[in-house]
């Protein structure tokens, strides 16, 4: 078996035997304390659930209302209740809950555990659960946009990653939905009902990022008139998403690494050490390995964050999602009481022929424009013009003015016109970088530390490049070694 089980109980730790039993069957368990908390998760159509198990009393009207809404919104979802109060409820309420299973023994009892496993397995074999899962999967992107590139990752994979309390590194172009994927993974986790905080590392100066993450005490710097907790303190028990981690200042990277290793933060201007329990997710559109080579990103931080690496493909590689996504976004921005304009065949063809460099965000903007135009032909012509002028990021090739071949000023494309091969690009890049290193060394009389500082790269990264390109000082002439 595989899937996610919502376990409702005021003291989730008391149900550890049941949790371990379900995990042994390949099921993930998300503990919540109340029925309204469970309902909050179930309102997210991206969350595919195998069963709901409740061990709370049905004393309050809001509990009864929550149970009825769960039943109405998830008609194929098995509901398992272990509460004595239910027997005293009016029979009309009991019969109105479809798929209700009542346990006559405590959850920890072996009979209850067997009954729960039988209910979940029976739901699968009768295709009830499969039907519900298919409906939810087809509606994930169409109703909540909460799983970009879902075809690449199975529900069981995302569930396991969500429940695993380890760092996650999300890669993808701008606008593909890295934050949305992070929130989806958080929804699967045991931290789902805890804070989810986000910080964009590219949007603020490094000094502000430091105070935002770690907090500060009154008087720590000019303008610090009160004590302010950082996001790590505010997210205690929850999740932090560090967006555009590749743009974080390298000095701050060292402090972040310390937090990940020790689980401690020290607010600015304070001697106080704060223990934090926070799951860190990071997102970037940059090549962090290249950043390591350039001395812009710490290698030790990269391996600390890169426990799980999820790459979200750009929208142009998911053409089957473009039209359903556009229809959903169109409905999302539709004024109340108005009918959605039809995406005509001609407009669909124009949309499928466009590369969408802005990904999901750009689709949303185009659909909002369509609601203003109310003219599919005009929008289709716009997209066709854009298609002729925009080159996808994956297809962009830098212009080269250097000779890439035989040294006589002519390229070695053998009749291929302006075609530049990857070998030519690599060779040209190597030549340009070698020249830059040699120029810096020459200007500093081969003082390698000064040369690294002049190029504004880390000293160790500078030494790595010298070794990579075989640059050694011979005598006093600074020749390039073999």
N, C-alpha and C positions, 0 to 999 in steps of 0.2 A: 504494500500500500504506500501511497505518497499523498501529501497534501498538508493543509494547515487546519488545526483544530483550535477553536476559541474556547478557553476554559475560564468560566466566570466563577469567582470565589473571593470572599472577603480576605482570606488568607491563602494565597496561591501556594506558598511554601508547604502547607499541610498536605498538598496533593502531589508531592514529589514522586511517590510510587506509581501513581497513575501516569504522570508525565513521562517517567522512564519507560513505562510499559508501552505507551503510544510511540515514543521515539524508537523503541526496538522494532516497531512495525514500519518504520520509515516515515512517520508522521511528525510534523513540526507542531509545537504547542505555543500559543500566544496567551499568556495569562492576563486577565483583566479583573477588576474588582466588582464592577456593577453591570447590570443589563444596559443602562444608557451608554456606558463606555463601550460595550460590545457593539451596540447599535451604531456608534460613531464610526467604528472600523468597517462595519458591514455596509454602511452607506457609500463606501468607496468601491465602485464596481470592479476596480483592478484587483481587489483582494479576493482570491479564489479560496473558498473555505470548504473543508470536507465535512465538518460537523460543528455544532455549538453544544457545549456541555455546561449546564448551569447548576451551581450548588448554593444559590442565594435564595433567601425567602422572598415570596411574592406578596409582600405586605403593602407596598405602596402602589398608588395608581400609576405612577410613572414607570414602575416595573412592568405592570400589566400592559401599558401602552407600548412600551419598548418591545415586549415579546410579540404583540400583535403586528407591529410594524416590521419586525424581523421576518415574521411568517409571510406577510404580504409582499415584502421586497425580495425574499429568497424562498419561493414556494417549494423548491426542490431540496432545500437544505435540511438535513436531519437535526432535530432539536431533542436533546437528552436532558431531562430534568431529574434532580435528586433532592427535591424539597417536599417535606411533608405537608406544607401549607397548601400545596396544589390540590390535595384530596378534598379540601374544604371549599374549594372554589366552585362557583356555579357551573353546572355541566355544560351550559351554553358556551362558556369561555373555553373549556377543555376541548369541546368538539370543533371550535373555530380555529384551533391551532393545528394546521396540517403537518403531518410528519412528526408528531410529538411522541416521545418515548419516555416513560416514567420508570425510574429505578427504585426498587423497593429495598435496596441495601445501600450503605454508604459507598462513596466513590472508591475508597481504599479496599473495599471488599473484592476478593477475586471474582465473585459472581458479577459484580458491577463492571469490572474490567472486561470480562468475557462478553457481557451484554453490549458494552460500548463498541468493542471491536466488531461484533456481529452486525450491529446497526450500520456502521460505516461500510463494512464489506457488502452488506445487503443492498445498501444504497448504490454502490458501484455496479454490482451485478445486475440490478434492475434497471440500469441506465438512467436513473433519476439524477444521480450526481453528475454523470457524464453529460447529460443534456444541459443541466445548469451550468457546468463548467464551459461547455461550448458557447452557450449564450453569453456568459460573462467574458470569455476570451474574445469573442467577436465584438463585444461592446467596450473592451478596454480602451482601445485607441479612439473609438468612435464617440465614447461618452465622457471620458475623463483625460485623455491624452497622457495617461499615467504610465505608459510602458512603450516608449519609442523603441523600434527595432525588436519587438517582442519575439518575432520569428526566430531570432538568433539564440534566444535563451528560453529554456523551458520553465514552466511554472515551478516545478520541483527544484530546479537550480536556483531560481530567484528566492524561493522560500528558504532553502538551505543557507544561501548567502545572507538573507535578511536575519535569520535566527542566529547565525554565527556572529559572535561578539568580537569581530576583528575589523581592522581598518579596510576600507575599500577605496580604490583609485579608479576614477571614471575618466575615460578619454573620449573625446569627440569634438567635432567642429562646433563653432558658435551656433546656438539655436537648435541643436539636435534634441535637447531635453535632458541634460545631465542632472540638473537639479530635480527634475520630476522623477527620474530613475532613482535618485538618492532617497526621495520621499517614499517611493514605492517600497524600496528595500527596508526603510524604517518602519513602514506599516506592517511588514512581516515580523519585525523583531519584538523581543520582549520589552524594548524601550519605546514601543509605539505610543503609549499614553504618557510619555515623558516629553520634555521640551525638544523641539527640533529648531536649531538656530543656524543661520547662514551668515558667512562673512565673505565678501568679494575682495580678494587680495589685490586686485588690480584697480579698485575704485578709490582707495584711500592711500595717503602717504604712509610710509612704514612706521612713523612715530604714532600715528593714529591707530594703525592696525595693532600695534603692540598694546596700547592702552585698551583697545576694544576687546582683545583676546584675554589679557591677563588682569585688567582692572588697575585701579590706582587708589592711593590714599590721599586725603586732603593735604595740600601743600607739596605734592610730589613734583609739580611743575607749575608754571604760570597758568592760571585759569582753573587749576584743580581746587575748587572751593568746597567740594564734598567728597566723601568716600564713594567710589563707584566700583561695583563688582564687574569682572570681565565676563565674557561669554562662556568661558569654561566653568565659572562658578554658576552662572545663570542656567547652564544646560546640565547641571548636576543630575546624573542618572539617565540623561538623554543622549542626543546626537548633535554633533557640529559638522556642518558642511563647509569646508574651506574651498570656495570657488576660485578658479584661476590660481591655483597653488604655484604654478610655474612662474608667476610674477611676484612672488613673495621675496622680500629682501633677504639675502643670504644670512645676515646676522640674526634675523628673526627665525630663520629656519633652524638655527642652533637651539634657540629657546623652545621652539615647537618640539624638536626632537627630545629635549629634556622632559617635556610634559608627557610625551608618548612613552618614554622609558620608565619614568618614576611615578607618573600619575600625580604630579604636584605642580602648582603654580605659585608664583610669588608676585603679588601686585606691585606696581611701580611705586617706589618710595616707601616700601613696607619691609619689615623683617619677618612678617607673618608668612608662613607656608600653609597653603590650602590644599588639602587632599581632594582630588576630583576623580569622579567616575564617569567618563564621557567617551562615547564611541566617536571616532574621527573618520569622516569620509572626505575625500579630496577630489576635485574635478579640475581638468585642464584641457586646453586645446593645443598645448605645446608638446613638443617632443622632449620629455624630461631627460632621456638619455643623452640627447644632444646638449641639453643644458648642463649636464654633468661634465661633459667634455669641455664645454666652454667656461666652466667654473662658475656658472650661474645657479646651479642647484646642487645641494649636498647629496652625495651618493648614499651616505648612511640614512638620511631621511627618506630617500627614494625607496630603499629596501624596507624601511620601517612601515611606510604607507602602502607599499605594493604587495600586500598579502593577497588581496583579491583584485584583479585587474579586469575591468569591464569596458570594452570598447563599443560605443554606440555608433553605428554606421550613419553616414549622412543620408538625407532623404532621397537623394538621387539614386542611391543603391537600394531603395525600398519603394520602387514605383507603385507597387500594389497598394501602398498605404496612402498615396497622395489624394486620391479622390474621396475615400471615406473620411480622411482627415479634414479635407476642405469642407465637406458637407457638415461635419460636426461643428467646425469653427463658424460656419455660416449660421447654423442654428444658435450657437452660443451668443452671437452678437445681434441676433434678430430682434427688432423692437417688438414688445408684446402686442399680440393681436394681429400681426402681419404674417403673410405667407412667405416662405423662403423662395427666392428666385431659383429657377432650375439651372443646373450646370449642364449646359447643352453639350452635344457630342463634339462640336467644334472647339468649345472651351476646354473640354476634357483633353482633347488631342493637344491643344496648346499647353496645357498644364503638364501633361506627360512628356512633352518635348522640351520643357524648361528644366534647367539644372538645379534650381532652388539653392543658391549659395547661402541664403539666410536660413535654410531649413524650415523647421516648424514655425518659427517666429515670422518668417517671410510669408508663409502660406496664410497665417492669421491676418497679416496686414493686407494681403491681396483679397481675401474674402471680405474684410471690412470695406475695402474699396469697391467691391462688387455690389455691396448693399447700397452704396452711394450712387454708383453708375446705373444699376438696374439694367445693364446692357451687356449681354454676354459677348457680342461681336467686338465691342470696343475693348473689353478686357482681353479677349483672345488676341487681338492685334498687338496690344501692349506687350503681352507675354512673348509673342513671336519676335517682336523687335528686340526685346531683352535677350531672347535666346541667341540672336545673331551677334549680340555685343558682349555677352557675359560668358567667360570661360570658367568652368568649375574649378574649385581650388585644387582638386586632385590632378587636373590636366594642365595647370599653369606651369610653364617652363621659363626660367629666367633668361633674359636676353644676354647673349655672350658677345663681347667684342674682341676677346682674345683668340688667337689662333689655337685650335684644339687638335692639331694633327702633326704634320711633318716638319714644323718649324720654318716653313717658307711663306707663312701667311695665308695658306690655303687649308681649308678644313678637309678632313678625311671622310667625308660622307659618301664618297664613291657614287656620285650622281644622285644622291638623295636630297639635293636642294639644301634647305635650311634645317634638315632633321638633325637633332643633337642627341646622341645616344647617352645612356647613363654612364658609360665609360668616359666619354668626353666630359660630362659634367663633373665626375669625380676627379678626373685629371686636372681640370681647370680650377676646381676648388682647392685641390692640393697645392697647385702652383701659387695661387693667390695667397693662401694662408701661410705657406712657407716664406714667401716674399715679405709678408707682414711681420712675421716673427724675426726674420733676419734684419729687417729695417729697424725694429725696436731694439734688437741686440746691438746693432751697429751704433745707434744713437746713444746707447748707454754704455758703450765700450765693453760690451758683453757682461754687464752686471745683470744677472738674470732676475733678481728681485726687482730692480728698478724697471727692467723691461716689462715684467708682469704688471707692475703698477701702472706703467704708461699705457698698456693695452687694457687696463681695468679688468683683469681676470685673476682668479685665484692662483697663488704661486704654484701649488701642487698641480693644478690643471695646466699651467704654463710648462712645467717640467715634463708632464705627460705628452704634451704636443711636441716638445723638442725630441723626445724619445720616439714618438710616433713617426715623425718625418725625418729621423736620422740626422738631426742638426747637432753638431758638436764643434767645439772650438779647436782648431788645429793651429798650433803656433800662435801667432798674433794676427792671422789673416782671416779667421772666422769662416772657414770653408765649410761646405755641407758634406757630411760624411756619407758613405755609401749605405 
